Amino acid sequence: RRPAEMGVFNLRSNVLAIFCAISLANPSIYSRNIAYRSVLLRFRSRIGQRPDQGLLRGLASCRDLEGGRMRRYLAFAEEGGDREAQATPKQLTLDPAREKAWRSVKKPLLRLGSSGIQDSHANSLLDLLSAHGLVKVKFNIYSKDEKLRDYANTLIDRAKKIRPSKFAEVQPMVFAEKEYQRVVMFSTPEAAGEALRTKS
């Protein structure tokens, strides 16, 4: 790489690091964008190779603000970031009916962590769907071999296995998902039908 190109790249790296720190420190900014996750991949696609270590070191200062999440994102970028590259702007917004239903549920009522999907999670999902109809679940589980939908389907399968009669009553299904938030909205058929009939 020529000196002039290096200077431009280093300038972009510094700007990116500053933007990252501001985004993570300000929840209102962080909640409305995922640029700090995807910009690495745009650099990679333009330059034709993985982000260099200088760029990664510039972003490393953001790790303490967001804990292990930033480390995982950087790891995906270093591996090529193929999964994150799929998060195009078109995938960030649901269709109007689903988006309205998504916003009507303020926060996840169930959260899954590094211990994986347990029977207790499946049991809670069935009870929550029975009570609310629409339920958001946060998946703090990461794997380069499995997508968010795979985890959602595994949770549904676990629910069917441990409580078949309740499963038949509730009939849980995936209503919507947002990969960049690591959140899936589950629903009953009745709740899904009502949400999709509602005009935005």
C-alpha positions in Angstrom: 0.0 0.0 0.0 1.4 3.4 -1.0 2.0 6.1 1.7 -0.8 8.3 0.4 -3.3 5.4 0.7 -2.0 4.5 4.1 -2.6 8.1 5.3 -6.2 8.1 4.0 -6.8 4.7 5.6 -5.4 5.8 8.9 -7.5 8.9 8.9 -10.6 6.8 8.3 -9.6 4.4 11.0 -9.3 7.2 13.5 -12.7 8.7 12.6 -14.2 5.2 12.9 -12.8 4.7 16.3 -14.1 8.1 17.5 -17.6 7.3 16.1 -17.6 3.9 17.7 -16.8 5.3 21.1 -19.5 8.0 20.8 -22.1 5.4 19.6 -21.4 3.0 22.5 -21.3 5.8 25.1 -24.6 7.3 24.0 -27.5 4.8 24.1 -29.7 6.9 21.9 -27.2 6.8 19.1 -26.3 3.1 19.7 -30.0 2.1 19.6 -30.6 3.7 16.2 -27.6 2.4 14.2 -25.3 -0.5 13.7 -22.7 1.3 11.7 -19.9 0.5 14.1 -20.5 -3.2 13.3 -20.9 -2.9 9.6 -18.4 -0.3 8.7 -15.5 -2.7 9.1 -17.0 -4.8 6.4 -17.4 -1.8 4.1 -13.7 -1.1 4.5 -12.9 -4.7 3.8 -15.0 -4.7 0.6 -13.4 -1.5 -0.7 -9.8 -2.4 0.2 -10.1 -6.0 -0.9 -8.8 -7.5 2.3 -9.4 -7.8 6.0 -9.1 -4.7 8.1 -5.6 -4.3 9.2 -4.5 -4.5 12.8 -4.2 -0.7 13.1 -7.9 -0.4 12.6 -8.7 -3.2 15.0 -6.5 -1.6 17.6 -8.3 1.7 17.1 -11.6 0.0 17.9 -10.2 -2.0 20.8 -10.7 1.0 23.1 -14.4 0.5 22.7 -14.3 -3.0 24.2 -14.6 -1.9 27.8 -17.7 0.1 27.0 -19.6 -2.9 25.5 -17.8 -5.9 27.1 -17.7 -9.1 25.2 -20.0 -8.0 22.4 -17.4 -5.8 20.8 -14.9 -8.6 21.0 -17.3 -10.9 19.2 -18.0 -8.4 16.5 -14.3 -7.8 15.9 -13.8 -11.6 15.8 -16.4 -11.9 13.1 -14.7 -9.1 11.1 -11.3 -10.7 11.5 -12.7 -14.0 10.2 -14.1 -12.3 7.1 -17.4 -11.0 8.5 -19.6 -13.0 6.1 -22.5 -13.1 8.5 -22.4 -9.5 9.3 -22.1 -8.6 5.6 -25.6 -10.0 5.1 -27.1 -7.3 7.4 -28.0 -4.9 4.6 -30.3 -1.9 5.2 -33.2 -3.8 3.7 -33.0 -6.4 6.4 -33.0 -3.9 9.3 -36.6 -2.9 8.8 -39.6 -5.3 8.9 -42.7 -5.0 6.8 -45.1 -2.3 8.2 -47.4 -4.7 10.1 -44.6 -6.7 11.6 -42.7 -3.5 12.5 -45.7 -2.1 14.3 -46.1 -5.4 16.2 -42.4 -5.4 17.0 -42.5 -1.9 18.5 -45.6 -2.7 20.5 -43.6 -5.1 22.6 -41.1 -2.9 24.5 -38.5 -5.3 25.6 -37.5 -9.0 25.6 -39.2 -11.0 28.4 -36.8 -13.9 28.0 -33.0 -13.8 27.7 -30.7 -16.7 26.8 -27.1 -16.5 27.6 -23.9 -18.5 27.2 -25.3 -21.5 28.9 -27.4 -22.2 25.8 -31.0 -23.2 25.4 -32.4 -24.9 28.5 -35.7 -26.6 29.3 -36.5 -23.7 31.6 -36.3 -21.3 28.6 -38.7 -23.4 26.5 -41.1 -23.7 29.4 -41.0 -20.0 30.0 -41.6 -19.3 26.3 -44.8 -21.4 26.3 -46.1 -19.7 29.5 -45.3 -16.2 28.2 -46.9 -16.8 24.8 -50.0 -18.2 26.5 -50.2 -15.0 28.5 -49.1 -12.3 26.0 -49.4 -13.8 22.4 -46.3 -11.9 21.3 -43.0 -12.4 23.1 -39.5 -11.1 22.4 -36.6 -13.3 23.2 -33.0 -12.1 23.4 -30.3 -14.6 22.3 -26.9 -13.7 23.7 -25.5 -16.8 22.0 -23.0 -16.5 19.1 -21.7 -19.0 16.7 -20.3 -18.6 13.2 -22.0 -21.9 12.2 -25.6 -21.1 13.4 -27.8 -18.2 12.5 -30.3 -16.5 14.9 -33.2 -18.4 13.3 -31.5 -21.7 14.0 -31.5 -20.9 17.7 -35.1 -19.8 17.5 -36.1 -23.1 15.9 -34.1 -25.0 18.5 -36.1 -23.3 21.3 -39.4 -24.2 19.6 -38.3 -27.8 19.2 -37.3 -27.9 22.9 -40.7 -26.6 23.9 -42.4 -29.3 21.8 -40.3 -32.0 23.4 -40.8 -31.0 27.1 -44.5 -30.0 27.0 -46.2 -31.5 24.0 -49.7 -30.8 25.2 -49.0 -27.1 26.0 -47.1 -26.8 22.8 -50.1 -28.0 20.8 -52.2 -25.4 22.6 -49.9 -22.5 22.1 -48.3 -23.4 18.8 -45.3 -21.1 19.1 -43.9 -19.7 15.8 -41.3 -17.2 14.8 -43.1 -13.9 13.9 -40.1 -11.6 13.2 -36.4 -11.3 14.0 -33.7 -8.7 13.9 -30.3 -10.3 13.6 -28.4 -7.1 14.6 -30.3 -6.9 17.8 -30.1 -10.7 18.4 -33.8 -10.6 19.2 -36.6 -12.9 17.9 -40.3 -12.2 18.3 -42.3 -15.4 18.9 -46.1 -15.5 18.6 -49.2 -17.7 18.7 -51.0 -18.2 15.4 -53.9 -16.0 16.7 -51.6 -13.2 17.8 -49.8 -13.3 14.5 -53.0 -13.2 12.5 -54.3 -10.3 14.5 -51.1 -8.3 14.1 -50.9 -8.9 10.3 -54.5 -7.8 9.9 -53.8 -4.5 11.8 -53.1 -1.6 9.5 -49.9 0.3 10.2 
